[in-house]
């Protein structure tokens, strides 16, 4: 398919993935390499405490297409140059279950975190049966992104909803 042909099917038949692009300002060369090929990844997040520093872990929703994200994955981005041909870098995965679709995850670091991935992923998940929305809390350290809690929300949250997390201290500062 040409890019135009794929775009005409937007968003249903497009594939989204992670690509490493290296720009060499000395030689003016560009190298492009797919990472985790064959996996539709979207809405990547990482531990915000690491902004401006090299991060090792990123978290993405994964699914069949741009609208139906069926789970969330944890990627290990270190030593990519040692992985020939974009070798798989998924080190954690959680499926939401049949008829359940999630949106952009949010990473929340644990108090007293001892590592970059010591924390939780918050995911809004919509269950197409009954229109129920849930907040999933996942253990970001776990290779299966173990479920810590599932909270049924009192109202339906539409697919594609974005959010962020602020702690109580940040909330008090906003009120001041």
Backbone as JSON Lines, residues from 0, in Angstrom:
{"i":0,"aa":"X","n":[0.84,-1.19,0.0],"ca":[0.0,0.0,0.0],"c":[0.87,1.25,0.0]}
{"i":1,"aa":"X","n":[0.42,2.25,-0.68],"ca":[1.08,3.54,-0.59],"c":[0.55,4.24,0.66]}
{"i":2,"aa":"X","n":[1.26,5.24,1.19],"ca":[0.76,5.97,2.36],"c":[-0.63,6.56,2.13]}
{"i":3,"aa":"X","n":[-0.93,6.99,0.91],"ca":[-2.23,7.57,0.63],"c":[-3.32,6.51,0.73]}
{"i":4,"aa":"X","n":[-3.06,5.32,0.2],"ca":[-4.04,4.23,0.3],"c":[-4.3,3.86,1.75]}
{"i":5,"aa":"X","n":[-3.26,3.8,2.55],"ca":[-3.44,3.48,3.96],"c":[-4.22,4.59,4.67]}
{"i":6,"aa":"X","n":[-3.95,5.84,4.31],"ca":[-4.61,6.95,4.98],"c":[-6.11,6.95,4.68]}
{"i":7,"aa":"X","n":[-6.5,6.46,3.51],"ca":[-7.93,6.43,3.19],"c":[-8.7,5.48,4.09]}
{"i":8,"aa":"X","n":[-8.03,4.53,4.7],"ca":[-8.66,3.6,5.63],"c":[-8.54,4.06,7.08]}
{"i":9,"aa":"X","n":[-7.98,5.24,7.29],"ca":[-7.75,5.75,8.64],"c":[-9.03,5.7,9.46]}
{"i":10,"aa":"X","n":[-9.02,5.28,10.7],"ca":[-7.87,4.75,11.43],"c":[-7.85,3.23,11.49]}
{"i":11,"aa":"X","n":[-8.64,2.58,10.66],"ca":[-8.88,1.16,10.87],"c":[-7.78,0.23,10.39]}
{"i":12,"aa":"X","n":[-7.09,0.53,9.29],"ca":[-6.09,-0.39,8.78],"c":[-4.67,0.15,8.89]}
{"i":13,"aa":"X","n":[-4.49,1.21,9.62],"ca":[-3.15,1.76,9.77],"c":[-2.43,1.02,10.9]}
{"i":14,"aa":"X","n":[-1.12,0.9,10.74],"ca":[-0.3,0.29,11.78],"c":[0.52,1.38,12.43]}
{"i":15,"aa":"X","n":[0.55,1.37,13.75],"ca":[1.32,2.35,14.49],"c":[2.39,1.61,15.27]}
{"i":16,"aa":"X","n":[3.59,2.12,15.24],"ca":[4.66,1.45,15.93],"c":[5.71,2.43,16.41]}
{"i":17,"aa":"X","n":[6.71,1.89,17.02],"ca":[7.8,2.68,17.55],"c":[8.99,2.57,16.61]}
{"i":18,"aa":"X","n":[9.57,3.72,16.27],"ca":[10.7,3.76,15.35],"c":[11.81,4.57,16.0]}
{"i":19,"aa":"X","n":[13.02,4.05,15.94],"ca":[14.18,4.78,16.41],"c":[14.76,5.54,15.23]}
{"i":20,"aa":"X","n":[14.96,6.84,15.41],"ca":[15.57,7.66,14.37],"c":[16.83,8.3,14.96]}
{"i":21,"aa":"X","n":[17.96,8.06,14.31],"ca":[19.23,8.63,14.76],"c":[19.72,9.63,13.72]}
{"i":22,"aa":"X","n":[19.95,10.85,14.18],"ca":[20.46,11.91,13.31],"c":[21.92,12.16,13.66]}
{"i":23,"aa":"X","n":[22.78,12.06,12.66],"ca":[24.2,12.33,12.86],"c":[24.49,13.69,12.25]}
{"i":24,"aa":"X","n":[24.66,14.69,13.11],"ca":[24.87,16.06,12.62],"c":[26.26,16.23,11.99]}
{"i":25,"aa":"X","n":[27.18,15.34,12.33],"ca":[28.51,15.42,11.77],"c":[28.52,14.96,10.31]}
{"i":26,"aa":"X","n":[27.86,13.84,10.03],"ca":[27.85,13.28,8.67],"c":[26.58,13.63,7.91]}
{"i":27,"aa":"X","n":[25.62,14.27,8.59],"ca":[24.32,14.62,7.99],"c":[23.55,13.38,7.52]}
{"i":28,"aa":"X","n":[23.74,12.28,8.24],"ca":[23.03,11.06,7.86],"c":[21.89,10.79,8.84]}
{"i":29,"aa":"X","n":[20.92,10.02,8.36],"ca":[19.76,9.64,9.16],"c":[19.61,8.13,9.09]}
{"i":30,"aa":"X","n":[19.47,7.51,10.25],"ca":[19.22,6.06,10.3],"c":[17.88,5.84,10.98]}
{"i":31,"aa":"X","n":[17.04,5.03,10.36],"ca":[15.7,4.75,10.85],"c":[15.58,3.24,11.06]}
{"i":32,"aa":"X","n":[15.05,2.83,12.24],"ca":[14.93,1.41,12.53],"c":[13.65,1.15,13.32]}
{"i":33,"aa":"X","n":[12.81,0.22,12.83],"ca":[11.61,-0.11,13.62],"c":[11.98,-0.85,14.9]}
{"i":34,"aa":"X","n":[11.23,-0.56,15.95],"ca":[11.4,-1.22,17.24],"c":[10.09,-1.92,17.56]}
{"i":35,"aa":"X","n":[10.15,-3.13,18.04],"ca":[8.95,-3.91,18.36],"c":[8.05,-4.01,17.15]}
{"i":36,"aa":"X","n":[8.62,-4.41,16.03],"ca":[7.86,-4.48,14.79],"c":[6.71,-5.48,14.9]}
{"i":37,"aa":"X","n":[5.65,-5.19,14.14],"ca":[4.49,-6.08,14.13],"c":[3.51,-5.85,15.26]}
{"i":38,"aa":"X","n":[3.74,-4.81,16.06],"ca":[2.87,-4.5,17.18],"c":[2.33,-3.1,17.02]}
{"i":39,"aa":"X","n":[1.01,-2.93,17.06],"ca":[0.41,-1.59,17.01],"c":[0.53,-0.95,18.38]}
{"i":40,"aa":"X","n":[1.35,0.07,18.48],"ca":[1.6,0.77,19.74],"c":[1.12,2.21,19.6]}
{"i":41,"aa":"X","n":[0.55,2.75,20.67],"ca":[0.09,4.13,20.63],"c":[0.06,4.69,22.05]}
{"i":42,"aa":"X","n":[0.06,6.01,22.16],"ca":[-0.07,6.73,23.43],"c":[1.01,6.31,24.44]}
{"i":43,"aa":"X","n":[2.26,6.46,24.06],"ca":[3.36,6.1,24.94],"c":[3.54,7.07,26.08]}
{"i":44,"aa":"X","n":[3.84,6.54,27.25],"ca":[4.13,7.34,28.43],"c":[5.35,6.76,29.15]}
{"i":45,"aa":"X","n":[5.93,7.57,30.02],"ca":[7.06,7.11,30.82],"c":[6.99,7.82,32.17]}
{"i":46,"aa":"X","n":[7.87,7.46,33.06],"ca":[7.94,8.06,34.38],"c":[8.36,9.53,34.23]}
{"i":47,"aa":"X","n":[7.44,10.46,34.54],"ca":[7.69,11.89,34.35],"c":[8.83,12.42,35.23]}
{"i":48,"aa":"X","n":[9.2,11.7,36.27],"ca":[10.33,12.1,37.1],"c":[11.64,12.01,36.32]}
{"i":49,"aa":"X","n":[11.62,11.37,35.16],"ca":[12.81,11.18,34.36],"c":[12.85,12.09,33.13]}
{"i":50,"aa":"X","n":[12.03,13.12,33.1],"ca":[12.04,14.06,31.97],"c":[13.44,14.67,31.86]}
{"i":51,"aa":"X","n":[13.97,14.69,30.64],"ca":[15.29,15.27,30.39],"c":[16.43,14.3,30.62]}
{"i":52,"aa":"X","n":[16.12,13.09,31.06],"ca":[17.16,12.08,31.26],"c":[16.83,10.87,30.4]}
{"i":53,"aa":"X","n":[17.82,10.05,30.15],"ca":[17.59,8.84,29.38],"c":[16.67,7.92,30.2]}
{"i":54,"aa":"X","n":[15.6,7.49,29.56],"ca":[14.66,6.6,30.24],"c":[14.81,5.19,29.7]}
{"i":55,"aa":"X","n":[14.56,4.24,30.54],"ca":[14.67,2.84,30.13],"c":[13.31,2.26,29.75]}
{"i":56,"aa":"X","n":[12.26,2.64,30.48],"ca":[10.96,2.0,30.29],"c":[9.93,2.97,29.73]}
{"i":57,"aa":"X","n":[9.09,2.44,28.86],"ca":[7.95,3.19,28.32],"c":[6.76,2.24,28.31]}
{"i":58,"aa":"X","n":[5.58,2.82,28.38],"ca":[4.35,2.05,28.45],"c":[3.42,2.52,27.35]}
{"i":59,"aa":"X","n":[2.84,1.59,26.6],"ca":[1.98,1.9,25.47],"c":[0.72,1.05,25.52]}
{"i":60,"aa":"X","n":[-0.38,1.59,24.96],"ca":[-1.52,0.73,24.71],"c":[-1.26,0.01,23.4]}
{"i":61,"aa":"X","n":[-1.82,-1.18,23.28],"ca":[-1.6,-2.02,22.12],"c":[-2.96,-2.56,21.66]}
{"i":62,"aa":"X","n":[-3.12,-2.7,20.36],"ca":[-4.4,-3.21,19.88],"c":[-4.45,-3.44,18.4]}
{"i":63,"aa":"X","n":[-5.65,-3.72,17.93],"ca":[-5.86,-4.04,16.52],"c":[-5.79,-2.81,15.64]}
{"i":64,"aa":"X","n":[-6.23,-1.67,16.15],"ca":[-6.21,-0.45,15.36],"c":[-6.21,0.75,16.29]}
{"i":65,"aa":"X","n":[-6.32,1.94,15.72],"ca":[-6.21,3.17,16.48],"c":[-7.32,3.36,17.51]}
{"i":66,"aa":"X","n":[-8.46,2.73,17.33],"ca":[-9.58,2.95,18.24],"c":[-9.76,1.87,19.3]}
{"i":67,"aa":"X","n":[-9.32,0.66,19.02],"ca":[-9.6,-0.45,19.93],"c":[-8.31,-0.99,20.54]}
{"i":68,"aa":"X","n":[-7.93,-0.43,21.67],"ca":[-6.73,-0.87,22.36],"c":[-7.1,-1.93,23.38]}
{"i":69,"aa":"X","n":[-6.56,-3.12,23.18],"ca":[-6.98,-4.29,23.95],"c":[-6.08,-4.59,25.14]}
{"i":70,"aa":"X","n":[-5.02,-3.83,25.31],"ca":[-4.12,-4.08,26.42],"c":[-3.06,-3.01,26.52]}
{"i":71,"aa":"X","n":[-2.13,-3.23,27.44],"ca":[-1.04,-2.29,27.66],"c":[0.25,-3.09,27.76]}
{"i":72,"aa":"X","n":[1.36,-2.51,27.26],"ca":[2.65,-3.18,27.3],"c":[3.71,-2.28,27.94]}
{"i":73,"aa":"X","n":[4.72,-2.92,28.47],"ca":[5.9,-2.24,29.03],"c":[7.06,-2.56,28.1]}
{"i":74,"aa":"X","n":[7.78,-1.52,27.64],"ca":[8.93,-1.7,26.77],"c":[10.21,-1.39,27.52]}
{"i":75,"aa":"X","n":[11.25,-2.16,27.25],"ca":[12.59,-1.89,27.75],"c":[13.38,-1.3,26.59]}
{"i":76,"aa":"X","n":[13.73,-0.02,26.7],"ca":[14.36,0.7,25.6],"c":[15.9,0.72,25.69]}
{"i":77,"aa":"X","n":[16.46,0.08,26.69],"ca":[17.92,0.07,26.82],"c":[18.54,-0.94,25.87]}
{"i":78,"aa":"X","n":[19.72,-0.65,25.45],"ca":[20.53,-1.55,24.62],"c":[19.85,-1.9,23.31]}
{"i":79,"aa":"X","n":[19.1,-0.94,22.74],"ca":[18.42,-1.22,21.49],"c":[19.4,-1.55,20.36]}
{"i":80,"aa":"X","n":[20.57,-0.92,20.4],"ca":[21.55,-1.17,19.35],"c":[22.06,-2.61,19.37]}
{"i":81,"aa":"X","n":[21.87,-3.3,20.51],"ca":[22.31,-4.69,20.63],"c":[21.22,-5.66,20.18]}
{"i":82,"aa":"X","n":[20.06,-5.15,19.82],"ca":[18.95,-6.01,19.4],"c":[18.84,-5.98,17.88]}
{"i":83,"aa":"X","n":[19.32,-7.0,17.23],"ca":[19.31,-6.98,15.77],"c":[17.9,-7.01,15.21]}
{"i":84,"aa":"X","n":[17.7,-6.21,14.13],"ca":[16.44,-6.23,13.41],"c":[15.22,-5.83,14.21]}
{"i":85,"aa":"X","n":[15.38,-4.95,15.18],"ca":[14.23,-4.5,15.96],"c":[13.66,-5.6,16.84]}
{"i":86,"aa":"X","n":[14.53,-6.47,17.34],"ca":[14.1,-7.58,18.19],"c":[13.15,-7.1,19.28]}
{"i":87,"aa":"X","n":[12.23,-7.91,19.63],"ca":[11.17,-7.58,20.59],"c":[11.73,-6.95,21.87]}
{"i":88,"aa":"X","n":[11.12,-5.85,22.28],"ca":[11.55,-5.19,23.5],"c":[10.41,-5.12,24.53]}
{"i":89,"aa":"X","n":[9.32,-5.87,24.3],"ca":[8.22,-5.92,25.25],"c":[8.63,-6.81,26.43]}
{"i":90,"aa":"X","n":[8.61,-6.23,27.63],"ca":[9.0,-6.98,28.83],"c":[7.85,-7.13,29.81]}
{"i":91,"aa":"X","n":[6.7,-6.58,29.48],"ca":[5.52,-6.72,30.33],"c":[4.27,-6.5,29.5]}
{"i":92,"aa":"X","n":[3.21,-7.23,29.84],"ca":[1.98,-7.11,29.06],"c":[0.77,-7.46,29.91]}
{"i":93,"aa":"X","n":[-0.33,-6.71,29.7],"ca":[-1.61,-6.99,30.35],"c":[-2.72,-6.78,29.34]}
{"i":94,"aa":"X","n":[-3.53,-7.79,29.12],"ca":[-4.71,-7.69,28.26],"c":[-5.89,-7.26,29.13]}
{"i":95,"aa":"X","n":[-6.79,-6.45,28.57],"ca":[-7.95,-5.99,29.33],"c":[-9.08,-7.02,29.36]}
{"i":96,"aa":"X","n":[-9.12,-7.92,28.4],"ca":[-10.15,-8.94,28.35],"c":[-11.14,-8.69,27.23]}
{"i":97,"aa":"X","n":[-11.91,-9.7,26.9],"ca":[-12.84,-9.63,25.78],"c":[-13.85,-8.49,25.96]}
{"i":98,"aa":"X","n":[-13.98,-7.68,24.91],"ca":[-14.94,-6.59,24.93],"c":[-14.54,-5.4,25.78]}
{"i":99,"aa":"X","n":[-13.28,-5.37,26.23],"ca":[-12.79,-4.25,27.04],"c":[-11.66,-3.54,26.3]}
{"i":100,"aa":"X","n":[-11.75,-2.2,26.27],"ca":[-10.78,-1.4,25.53],"c":[-10.3,-0.24,26.38]}
{"i":101,"aa":"X","n":[-9.0,0.02,26.31],"ca":[-8.41,1.05,27.16],"c":[-7.92,2.24,26.39]}
{"i":102,"aa":"X","n":[-7.6,3.27,27.13],"ca":[-7.04,4.49,26.58],"c":[-5.62,4.68,27.06]}
{"i":103,"aa":"X","n":[-5.11,5.88,26.86],"ca":[-3.74,6.23,27.22],"c":[-3.46,5.91,28.69]}
{"i":104,"aa":"X","n":[-2.4,5.13,28.96],"ca":[-2.06,4.87,30.36],"c":[-1.4,6.08,31.0]}
{"i":105,"aa":"X","n":[-1.33,6.07,32.31],"ca":[-0.67,7.13,33.07],"c":[0.25,6.44,34.07]}
{"i":106,"aa":"X","n":[1.53,6.82,34.1],"ca":[2.46,6.24,35.07],"c":[2.5,7.09,36.32]}
{"i":107,"aa":"X","n":[2.38,6.43,37.48],"ca":[2.47,7.11,38.77],"c":[3.57,6.42,39.57]}
{"i":108,"aa":"X","n":[4.63,7.16,39.88],"ca":[5.73,6.6,40.65],"c":[5.31,6.31,42.08]}
{"i":109,"aa":"X","n":[5.85,5.22,42.62],"ca":[5.57,4.86,44.01],"c":[6.32,5.81,44.94]}
{"i":110,"aa":"X","n":[5.76,6.05,46.12],"ca":[6.49,6.84,47.12],"c":[7.75,6.08,47.5]}
{"i":111,"aa":"X","n":[8.87,6.8,47.53],"ca":[10.14,6.16,47.86],"c":[10.61,5.19,46.79]}
{"i":112,"aa":"X","n":[10.25,5.43,45.55],"ca":[10.59,4.53,44.45],"c":[12.08,4.25,44.4]}
{"i":113,"aa":"X","n":[12.42,2.98,44.2],"ca":[13.82,2.57,44.16],"c":[14.34,2.36,42.74]}
{"i":114,"aa":"X","n":[13.45,2.45,41.76],"ca":[13.85,2.3,40.37],"c":[12.89,3.08,39.48]}
{"i":115,"aa":"X","n":[13.28,3.28,38.24],"ca":[12.47,4.05,37.3],"c":[11.07,3.46,37.1]}
{"i":116,"aa":"X","n":[10.97,2.13,37.13],"ca":[9.68,1.48,36.89],"c":[8.95,1.08,38.17]}
{"i":117,"aa":"X","n":[9.4,1.59,39.31],"ca":[8.74,1.31,40.59],"c":[7.54,2.24,40.71]}
{"i":118,"aa":"X","n":[6.38,1.72,40.38],"ca":[5.17,2.53,40.42],"c":[3.99,1.79,39.85]}
{"i":119,"aa":"X","n":[3.03,2.56,39.36],"ca":[1.77,1.99,38.91],"c":[1.36,2.61,37.59]}
{"i":120,"aa":"X","n":[0.63,1.83,36.8],"ca":[-0.01,2.33,35.59],"c":[-1.49,2.47,35.88]}
{"i":121,"aa":"X","n":[-2.04,3.62,35.54],"ca":[-3.47,3.84,35.65],"c":[-4.04,3.8,34.24]}
{"i":122,"aa":"X","n":[-5.07,2.99,34.03],"ca":[-5.68,2.84,32.71],"c":[-7.19,2.96,32.84]}
{"i":123,"aa":"X","n":[-7.79,3.84,32.03],"ca":[-9.25,3.88,31.92],"c":[-9.65,2.82,30.92]}
{"i":124,"aa":"X","n":[-10.53,1.92,31.36],"ca":[-10.95,0.79,30.52],"c":[-12.46,0.83,30.38]}
{"i":125,"aa":"X","n":[-12.93,0.76,29.13],"ca":[-14.37,0.73,28.86],"c":[-14.78,-0.68,28.49]}
{"i":126,"aa":"X","n":[-15.85,-1.14,29.14],"ca":[-16.4,-2.45,28.85],"c":[-17.59,-2.22,27.92]}
{"i":127,"aa":"X","n":[-17.49,-2.69,26.67],"ca":[-18.55,-2.42,25.7],"c":[-19.87,-3.08,26.09]}
{"i":128,"aa":"X","n":[-19.83,-4.06,26.97],"ca":[-21.06,-4.7,27.44],"c":[-21.56,-3.93,28.65]}
{"i":129,"aa":"X","n":[-22.66,-3.24,28.49],"ca":[-23.24,-2.5,29.61],"c":[-22.72,-1.09,29.77]}
{"i":130,"aa":"X","n":[-21.74,-0.67,28.96],"ca":[-21.24,0.69,29.03],"c":[-20.55,1.04,30.34]}
{"i":131,"aa":"X","n":[-19.96,0.06,31.01],"ca":[-19.29,0.29,32.28],"c":[-17.86,0.74,32.04]}
{"i":132,"aa":"X","n":[-17.42,1.73,32.79],"ca":[-16.03,2.19,32.72],"c":[-15.34,1.86,34.04]}
{"i":133,"aa":"X","n":[-14.05,1.5,33.93],"ca":[-13.27,1.11,35.1],"c":[-11.93,1.82,35.09]}
{"i":134,"aa":"X","n":[-11.39,2.04,36.27],"ca":[-10.02,2.5,36.42],"c":[-9.2,1.31,36.87]}
{"i":135,"aa":"X","n":[-8.25,0.9,36.04],"ca":[-7.37,-0.21,36.38],"c":[-6.07,0.35,36.95]}
{"i":136,"aa":"X","n":[-5.61,-0.23,38.03],"ca":[-4.33,0.11,38.64],"c":[-3.44,-1.12,38.47]}
{"i":137,"aa":"X","n":[-2.33,-0.96,37.76],"ca":[-1.43,-2.07,37.44],"c":[-0.06,-1.85,38.07]}
{"i":138,"aa":"X","n":[0.57,-2.92,38.51],"ca":[1.92,-2.87,39.08],"c":[2.93,-2.79,37.94]}
{"i":139,"aa":"X","n":[3.58,-1.64,37.78],"ca":[4.51,-1.43,36.66],"c":[5.78,-2.26,36.78]}
{"i":140,"aa":"X","n":[6.12,-2.75,37.95],"ca":[7.3,-3.61,38.11],"c":[7.05,-5.03,37.64]}
{"i":141,"aa":"X","n":[5.83,-5.46,37.67],"ca":[5.48,-6.85,37.38],"c":[5.6,-7.16,35.88]}
{"i":142,"aa":"X","n":[6.18,-8.3,35.5],"ca":[6.27,-8.66,34.08],"c":[4.9,-8.93,33.46]}
{"i":143,"aa":"X","n":[3.89,-9.16,34.27],"ca":[2.53,-9.35,33.75],"c":[1.68,-8.11,33.99]}
{"i":144,"aa":"X","n":[2.32,-7.03,34.45],"ca":[1.61,-5.81,34.81],"c":[0.39,-6.18,35.65]}
{"i":145,"aa":"X","n":[0.69,-6.85,36.74],"ca":[-0.32,-7.42,37.64],"c":[-1.36,-6.38,38.07]}
{"i":146,"aa":"X","n":[-2.62,-6.79,38.09],"ca":[-3.71,-5.91,38.51],"c":[-3.66,-5.73,40.02]}
{"i":147,"aa":"X","n":[-3.54,-4.47,40.47],"ca":[-3.56,-4.14,41.9],"c":[-5.0,-3.86,42.32]}
{"i":148,"aa":"X","n":[-5.76,-3.17,41.45],"ca":[-7.15,-2.84,41.76],"c":[-7.89,-2.51,40.47]}
{"i":149,"aa":"X","n":[-9.19,-2.77,40.47],"ca":[-10.09,-2.33,39.41],"c":[-11.24,-1.62,40.1]}
{"i":150,"aa":"X","n":[-11.42,-0.35,39.76],"ca":[-12.46,0.47,40.38],"c":[-13.52,0.78,39.33]}
{"i":151,"aa":"X","n":[-14.77,0.34,39.58],"ca":[-15.85,0.66,38.67],"c":[-16.23,2.12,38.88]}
{"i":152,"aa":"X","n":[-16.27,2.87,37.78],"ca":[-16.55,4.3,37.86],"c":[-18.06,4.55,37.81]}
{"i":153,"aa":"X","n":[-18.52,5.62,38.45],"ca":[-19.96,5.88,38.51],"c":[-20.56,6.38,37.21]}
{"i":154,"aa":"X","n":[-19.72,6.79,36.27],"ca":[-20.2,7.27,34.97],"c":[-19.38,6.61,33.86]}
{"i":155,"aa":"X","n":[-19.95,6.57,32.66],"ca":[-19.25,6.03,31.51],"c":[-18.23,7.05,31.0]}
{"i":156,"aa":"X","n":[-17.0,6.6,30.76],"ca":[-15.95,7.43,30.18],"c":[-15.77,6.96,28.73]}
{"i":157,"aa":"X","n":[-15.9,7.85,27.75],"ca":[-15.81,7.41,26.35],"c":[-14.4,6.95,25.98]}
{"i":158,"aa":"X","n":[-14.33,6.05,25.0],"ca":[-13.04,5.61,24.49],"c":[-12.26,6.82,23.98]}
{"i":159,"aa":"X","n":[-10.95,6.79,24.16],"ca":[-10.11,7.87,23.67],"c":[-9.91,9.0,24.66]}
{"i":160,"aa":"X","n":[-10.48,8.87,25.85],"ca":[-10.35,9.91,26.86],"c":[-8.91,9.93,27.37]}
{"i":161,"aa":"X","n":[-8.35,11.13,27.55],"ca":[-6.99,11.29,28.06],"c":[-7.06,11.88,29.46]}
{"i":162,"aa":"X","n":[-6.05,11.6,30.26],"ca":[-6.02,12.16,31.59],"c":[-4.61,12.24,32.11]}
{"i":163,"aa":"X","n":[-4.48,12.71,33.34],"ca":[-3.19,12.76,34.0],"c":[-3.42,12.51,35.49]}
{"i":164,"aa":"X","n":[-2.36,12.34,36.22],"ca":[-2.46,12.09,37.65],"c":[-1.76,13.21,38.39]}
{"i":165,"aa":"X","n":[-2.42,13.74,39.41],"ca":[-1.75,14.67,40.31],"c":[-2.0,14.17,41.73]}
{"i":166,"aa":"X","n":[-1.01,14.33,42.58],"ca":[-1.16,13.85,43.95],"c":[-1.81,14.94,44.82]}
{"i":167,"aa":"X","n":[-2.09,14.61,46.06],"ca":[-2.8,15.51,46.95],"c":[-2.03,16.83,47.16]}
{"i":168,"aa":"X","n":[-0.72,16.73,47.3],"ca":[0.11,17.93,47.5],"c":[-0.01,18.88,46.29]}
{"i":169,"aa":"X","n":[0.04,18.33,45.08],"ca":[-0.11,19.14,43.87],"c":[-1.49,19.77,43.78]}
{"i":170,"aa":"X","n":[-2.5,19.04,44.2],"ca":[-3.87,19.55,44.19],"c":[-4.01,20.73,45.16]}
{"i":171,"aa":"X","n":[-3.44,20.61,46.34],"ca":[-3.49,21.7,47.34],"c":[-2.78,22.93,46.8]}
{"i":172,"aa":"X","n":[-1.64,22.74,46.13],"ca":[-0.9,23.86,45.56],"c":[-1.71,24.58,44.49]}
{"i":173,"aa":"X","n":[-2.52,23.85,43.73],"ca":[-3.36,24.48,42.71],"c":[-4.45,25.33,43.32]}
{"i":174,"aa":"X","n":[-4.96,24.92,44.48],"ca":[-6.04,25.64,45.13],"c":[-5.54,26.94,45.77]}
{"i":175,"aa":"X","n":[-4.25,27.0,46.07],"ca":[-3.69,28.16,46.79],"c":[-3.67,29.42,45.95]}
